[in-house]
Amino acid sequence: MTSISRASCSSDEVPQNSRVLSQSEIDKLLSALSDGTVSAEEVKADEEQKKIKVYDFKRPDKFSKDQIRTLQMLHESFARMLNTYLSTHLRTMVSVEVASVEQQTYQEFVQSLLNPSVISILAVPPLKGNIIMEVNTEIAFAFIDRVFGGEGRSSIKPRVLTEIEETVMKRLINTAMGELKDAWKAVCEFDPRLEATESNPQFTQIVPPSDMVVIVTIQMKIGDVEGMMNICIPYLVLEPIMSKLTTTFWVASSVSKDEVNPEQIALLQKKIERTRVPMIVELGRLEISIQEFLNLGFGDVLQLDTKVKDDLPVLVGKRPKFMCRPGTAGKKMAVQVTRILNSEGDEDTDE
């Protein structure tokens, strides 16, 4: 019994905040466990019930767990759209993911930022107040280096951006504002605009230091460079729409509706009309063997399967869409469309 009591009371195994049992209390506990009067599960459950969560009345929680979860889902959608833009624009491996969504005081957020940083102060009308979008300098310089044709490496020491670098970064911020607007439109439609940029966090006092804010931390990776983007949204900005920050409302608003939005159709049509596709006029074809191909030399003549008076097919992408006649327009070569073909390559009789 003595050896058991010493093992139970060892300072290495007993938490610092736990009360050390006396020898008589240890004997009674072991006796109750051996007799079956008290089970180990009951002791464990009793310990869990006694755990007390500390609540600081100076820093009351403004956001519920459901609201934090909704904000995380909203910005996960934002991260996916921003990831698509950066991957296409920079033509390199990019990763954008939401790392955390937390609530804290504005003073704690400002103190956590590095100096210098790329800090953008945004207005979000019709919501009142401002939000902050902060990008780590390592990510900023990697983005700038990639835009200027580099490999996207950040070997520059943290410093304030030059005027040219700041102009390039505004392209990223403007795009991020558009993606943020699209991600939030299921809950609230606002029109973000850039009001000011700063490098020193101490000069970005958008709310009193003791006010609560929600911080969305986004992990970004451009090539081999990793960094953070932080979005700071004060409680005062979200207060008018707090009732909409629920998963039920967000899911219901995100469900696709039967009616078609004419604005979305017009926008999609406008983007399709600007899409570039290759158009090729095929002069003719022929088939030769590999041996004949290897024996080709300078001055050899290949006879195509078309005649001078034949119409030539016009390929849009890889599909024949028109028939044409070759000619010239001024000093340039040109073709004149003679027939329109349908999707199967046959003549369209409706035209």
C-alpha positions as CSV (number, residue, x, y, z in Angstrom):
1,M,0.0,0.0,0.0
2,T,2.9,2.4,0.7
3,S,4.4,1.9,-2.7
4,I,1.0,2.6,-4.4
5,S,0.4,5.8,-2.4
6,R,3.9,7.1,-3.4
7,A,3.2,6.4,-7.1
8,S,-0.1,8.1,-6.9
9,C,1.3,11.2,-5.3
10,S,4.3,11.5,-7.6
11,S,4.9,15.2,-8.6
12,D,5.6,14.0,-12.2
13,E,2.1,12.6,-12.7
14,V,-0.2,14.9,-10.6
15,P,-1.1,18.1,-12.3
16,Q,0.0,21.3,-10.6
17,N,-3.5,22.5,-10.0
18,S,-4.7,19.2,-8.5
19,R,-5.0,18.8,-4.7
20,V,-2.6,16.1,-3.3
21,L,-4.6,13.4,-1.5
22,S,-3.7,12.3,2.0
23,Q,-2.8,8.7,2.8
24,S,-6.2,8.0,4.3
25,E,-8.0,9.5,1.3
26,I,-6.0,7.3,-1.0
27,D,-6.8,4.2,1.0
28,K,-10.6,5.0,0.9
29,L,-10.5,5.6,-2.8
30,L,-8.6,2.4,-3.6
31,S,-11.0,0.5,-1.3
32,A,-14.1,1.9,-3.1
33,L,-12.6,1.1,-6.5
34,S,-11.8,-2.5,-5.4
35,D,-15.3,-3.0,-3.9
36,G,-17.1,-1.6,-7.0
37,T,-18.7,1.2,-5.0
38,V,-17.1,3.7,-7.3
39,S,-16.1,3.1,-10.9
40,A,-13.2,4.7,-12.7
41,E,-15.6,6.1,-15.3
42,E,-17.6,7.9,-12.6
43,V,-14.4,9.4,-11.2
44,K,-13.5,10.6,-14.6
45,A,-16.9,12.1,-15.3
46,D,-16.9,13.9,-12.0
47,E,-13.5,15.4,-12.8
48,E,-14.8,16.7,-16.2
49,Q,-17.9,18.2,-14.6
50,K,-15.7,20.2,-12.2
51,K,-13.8,21.9,-15.0
52,I,-14.6,25.6,-15.1
53,K,-14.2,27.8,-18.2
54,V,-12.7,31.2,-17.4
55,Y,-14.8,34.1,-18.8
56,D,-13.3,37.5,-19.0
57,F,-16.1,40.1,-18.5
58,K,-13.8,42.8,-19.9
59,R,-13.7,40.9,-23.2
60,P,-17.2,39.6,-23.8
61,D,-17.7,37.3,-26.8
62,K,-19.6,39.2,-29.5
63,F,-19.8,36.3,-32.0
64,S,-21.4,32.9,-31.3
65,K,-19.9,29.6,-32.5
66,D,-22.5,29.4,-35.3
67,Q,-21.6,32.9,-36.5
68,I,-17.8,32.1,-36.4
69,R,-18.5,28.9,-38.4
70,T,-20.6,30.9,-41.0
71,L,-17.8,33.4,-41.3
72,Q,-15.3,30.6,-41.9
73,M,-17.5,29.1,-44.6
74,L,-17.9,32.5,-46.3
75,H,-14.1,33.1,-46.4
76,E,-13.4,29.5,-47.5
77,S,-15.4,30.4,-50.6
78,F,-13.4,33.6,-50.9
79,A,-10.1,31.7,-50.6
80,R,-11.1,29.2,-53.4
81,M,-11.9,32.1,-55.8
82,L,-8.7,34.0,-54.9
83,N,-6.7,30.8,-55.4
84,T,-8.2,30.4,-58.9
85,Y,-7.3,34.0,-59.8
86,L,-3.7,33.8,-58.5
87,S,-3.0,30.4,-60.2
88,T,-4.3,31.7,-63.6
89,H,-2.7,35.2,-63.3
90,L,0.7,34.1,-61.9
91,R,0.9,30.8,-63.8
92,T,2.6,29.0,-60.9
93,M,1.6,26.8,-58.0
94,V,-0.6,28.8,-55.5
95,S,-2.3,27.7,-52.3
96,V,-4.9,29.8,-50.5
97,E,-6.6,28.3,-47.4
98,V,-8.4,29.7,-44.4
99,A,-6.2,29.0,-41.4
100,S,-8.4,30.3,-38.5
101,V,-11.3,32.6,-37.7
102,E,-11.0,34.2,-34.2
103,Q,-12.4,37.1,-32.2
104,Q,-10.2,39.4,-30.2
105,T,-9.8,43.1,-29.4
106,Y,-8.6,45.4,-32.1
107,Q,-5.5,46.3,-30.0
108,E,-4.5,42.7,-29.9
109,F,-4.8,42.5,-33.7
110,V,-2.7,45.6,-34.3
111,Q,0.0,44.4,-31.9
112,S,0.2,41.0,-33.8
113,L,1.0,42.7,-37.1
114,L,4.5,43.1,-38.4
115,N,6.0,46.5,-39.2
116,P,6.1,47.1,-42.1
117,S,3.1,45.3,-43.6
118,V,0.9,45.9,-46.7
119,I,-2.2,47.1,-45.0
120,S,-5.3,48.2,-47.0
121,I,-8.2,50.0,-45.4
122,L,-11.5,49.2,-47.2
123,A,-14.9,50.8,-47.0
124,V,-17.8,48.4,-47.4
125,P,-21.0,50.5,-48.2
126,P,-23.8,50.2,-47.3
127,L,-22.3,48.8,-44.2
128,K,-20.8,51.4,-41.9
129,G,-17.2,51.5,-40.9
130,N,-14.1,50.0,-42.4
131,I,-12.4,46.7,-42.6
132,I,-8.7,45.9,-43.0
133,M,-7.0,43.5,-45.5
134,E,-3.4,42.9,-44.5
135,V,-0.9,41.0,-46.6
136,N,2.5,39.8,-45.3
137,T,5.4,41.4,-47.0
138,E,6.9,38.1,-48.1
139,I,3.7,37.2,-50.1
140,A,3.6,40.8,-51.4
141,F,7.2,40.7,-52.8
142,A,6.6,37.1,-54.2
143,F,3.5,38.4,-56.0
144,I,5.4,41.5,-57.3
145,D,8.4,39.4,-58.4
146,R,6.2,37.0,-60.3
147,V,4.2,39.8,-62.0
148,F,7.5,41.3,-63.3
149,G,8.6,37.9,-64.8
150,G,10.6,36.5,-61.9
151,E,10.3,33.1,-60.3
152,G,8.2,34.4,-57.4
153,R,11.0,34.2,-54.8
154,S,11.0,36.6,-51.9
155,S,14.6,37.3,-51.0
156,I,14.0,41.0,-50.2
157,K,14.2,42.1,-46.6
158,P,10.9,43.6,-45.2
159,R,10.6,47.2,-46.2
160,V,8.0,49.8,-47.3
161,L,6.8,49.3,-50.9
162,T,7.9,51.7,-53.6
163,E,5.2,53.6,-55.6
164,I,5.5,51.1,-58.5
165,E,5.3,48.1,-56.2
166,E,2.3,49.7,-54.4
167,T,0.5,50.1,-57.8
168,V,1.1,46.4,-58.6
169,M,-0.2,45.4,-55.2
170,K,-3.4,47.4,-55.7
171,R,-4.2,45.0,-58.6
172,L,-4.2,42.1,-56.1
173,I,-6.2,44.1,-53.6
174,N,-8.8,45.2,-56.1
175,T,-9.2,41.6,-57.3
176,A,-9.4,40.3,-53.7
177,M,-12.1,42.9,-53.0
178,G,-14.1,41.6,-56.0
179,E,-13.8,38.0,-54.8
180,L,-14.8,39.1,-51.3
181,K,-17.9,40.8,-52.6
182,D,-18.9,37.6,-54.5
183,A,-18.3,35.4,-51.5
184,W,-20.5,37.6,-49.3
185,K,-23.4,38.3,-51.7
186,A,-25.4,35.3,-50.3
187,V,-25.5,37.0,-46.9
188,C,-25.1,40.7,-47.6
189,E,-24.4,42.7,-50.8
190,F,-21.8,45.4,-50.3
191,D,-19.5,47.3,-52.6
192,P,-15.9,47.3,-51.2
193,R,-13.6,50.1,-52.2
194,L,-10.0,50.9,-51.3
195,E,-9.8,54.1,-49.1
196,A,-6.1,54.1,-48.0
197,T,-3.0,52.0,-47.7
198,E,-0.5,51.9,-44.8
199,S,2.7,50.1,-43.9
200,N,2.7,50.9,-40.1
201,P,-0.1,49.0,-38.2
202,Q,-0.1,51.8,-35.5
203,F,-1.5,54.2,-38.1
204,T,-4.6,52.1,-38.9
205,Q,-7.0,53.0,-36.0
206,I,-10.4,52.2,-37.6
207,V,-12.1,51.4,-34.2
208,P,-11.2,51.9,-30.5
209,P,-8.5,49.5,-29.2
210,S,-11.0,47.8,-26.8
211,D,-13.6,47.0,-29.5
212,M,-14.1,43.4,-30.6
213,V,-13.2,42.3,-34.1
214,V,-13.2,39.0,-36.0
215,I,-9.9,38.1,-37.6
216,V,-9.9,35.8,-40.6
217,T,-6.3,34.4,-41.1
218,I,-5.7,33.0,-44.6
219,Q,-2.6,30.9,-45.3
220,M,-1.1,31.8,-48.7
221,K,1.7,30.1,-50.6
222,I,3.1,31.3,-53.9
223,G,5.7,28.9,-55.3
224,D,8.0,28.2,-52.3
225,V,7.1,31.4,-50.4
226,E,4.6,31.1,-47.6
227,G,2.8,34.0,-45.8
228,M,-0.4,35.2,-44.3
229,M,-3.3,37.4,-45.3
230,N,-5.5,38.8,-42.5
231,I,-8.9,40.3,-42.8
232,C,-10.1,42.3,-39.8
233,I,-13.8,42.9,-39.6
234,P,-15.0,45.0,-36.6
235,Y,-18.2,44.0,-34.7
236,L,-19.7,47.4,-35.5
237,V,-19.5,46.7,-39.2
238,L,-21.3,43.3,-38.8
239,E,-23.8,44.4,-36.2
240,P,-26.6,45.3,-38.6
241,I,-26.4,41.8,-40.3
242,M,-25.7,39.6,-37.3
243,S,-29.0,37.8,-37.7
244,K,-27.9,36.7,-41.2
245,L,-24.6,35.2,-40.0
246,T,-26.0,31.7,-39.4
247,T,-25.3,28.5,-41.3
248,T,-29.1,28.0,-41.9
249,F,-29.4,31.4,-43.6
250,W,-26.2,31.0,-45.5
251,V,-27.1,27.6,-46.9
252,A,-30.6,28.7,-47.8
253,S,-29.2,31.7,-49.6
254,S,-26.6,29.7,-51.4
255,V,-29.0,27.2,-52.9
256,S,-29.4,27.9,-56.6
257,K,-32.8,29.3,-57.6
258,D,-34.9,28.3,-60.6
259,E,-35.1,31.9,-62.0
260,V,-32.1,33.0,-64.2
261,N,-30.4,36.2,-63.3
262,P,-30.2,38.4,-66.5
263,E,-27.1,40.2,-65.2
264,Q,-25.2,37.0,-64.8
265,I,-26.2,35.9,-68.3
266,A,-25.0,39.2,-69.8
267,L,-21.8,39.0,-67.8
268,L,-21.1,35.4,-69.0
269,Q,-21.9,36.3,-72.6
270,K,-19.6,39.3,-72.4
271,K,-16.7,37.1,-71.1
272,I,-17.4,34.5,-73.8
273,E,-17.3,37.1,-76.5
274,R,-13.9,38.3,-75.4
275,T,-12.5,34.7,-75.4
276,R,-9.9,34.2,-78.1
277,V,-10.0,31.0,-80.3
278,P,-7.7,30.0,-83.1
279,M,-9.1,30.2,-86.7
280,I,-7.2,28.2,-89.3
281,V,-7.7,27.9,-93.1
282,E,-6.8,24.4,-94.3
283,L,-5.2,24.5,-97.7
284,G,-5.3,20.7,-98.2
285,R,-4.2,17.4,-96.9
286,L,-2.2,14.4,-98.1
287,E,-1.0,11.1,-96.7
288,I,2.6,9.9,-97.0
289,S,4.5,7.1,-95.5
290,I,7.2,7.5,-92.8
291,Q,9.9,6.5,-95.4
292,E,8.7,9.2,-97.8
293,F,8.7,11.7,-94.9
294,L,12.2,10.8,-94.0
295,N,13.4,11.2,-97.6
296,L,11.9,14.7,-98.0
297,G,14.4,17.4,-99.0
298,F,14.7,21.0,-100.2
299,G,12.8,21.5,-103.5
300,D,10.5,18.5,-103.2
301,V,6.9,19.2,-104.2
302,L,3.9,17.8,-102.3
303,Q,0.6,17.5,-104.1
304,L,-2.5,18.4,-102.0
305,D,-5.9,16.9,-102.4
306,T,-7.6,20.2,-103.3
307,K,-7.9,22.0,-106.6
308,V,-7.4,25.7,-107.2
309,K,-11.2,26.4,-107.6
310,D,-12.2,24.3,-104.5
311,D,-13.5,26.0,-101.4
312,L,-11.3,25.6,-98.3
313,P,-12.5,24.7,-94.8
314,V,-12.1,27.2,-92.0
315,L,-11.4,25.5,-88.7
316,V,-12.4,27.3,-85.4
317,G,-10.5,25.5,-82.8
318,K,-10.4,22.0,-84.3
319,R,-13.9,22.0,-85.9
320,P,-14.8,23.1,-89.4
321,K,-17.3,26.0,-89.2
322,F,-17.1,27.7,-92.6
323,M,-16.0,27.2,-96.3
324,C,-14.1,30.0,-97.9
325,R,-12.2,31.1,-101.0
326,P,-8.6,32.4,-100.7
327,G,-7.6,35.8,-102.0
328,T,-6.0,39.1,-100.9
329,A,-7.3,42.2,-99.1
330,G,-4.9,45.1,-99.8
331,K,-1.4,43.7,-99.3
332,K,-2.5,40.9,-96.9
333,M,-3.7,37.4,-97.6
334,A,-7.4,36.9,-96.8
335,V,-10.3,34.5,-97.3
336,Q,-14.0,35.1,-98.2
337,V,-16.6,33.0,-96.4
338,T,-18.8,31.2,-98.9
339,R,-20.8,28.8,-96.8
340,I,-21.6,28.2,-93.1
341,L,-21.3,24.6,-91.8
342,N,-23.3,23.1,-88.9
343,S,-21.8,21.3,-85.8
344,E,-21.4,18.1,-87.8
345,G,-19.4,19.8,-90.5
346,D,-22.2,19.7,-93.1
347,E,-23.7,22.7,-94.8
348,D,-26.2,24.6,-92.6
349,T,-29.4,24.7,-94.7
350,D,-31.0,27.2,-92.3
351,E,-28.6,30.0,-93.3
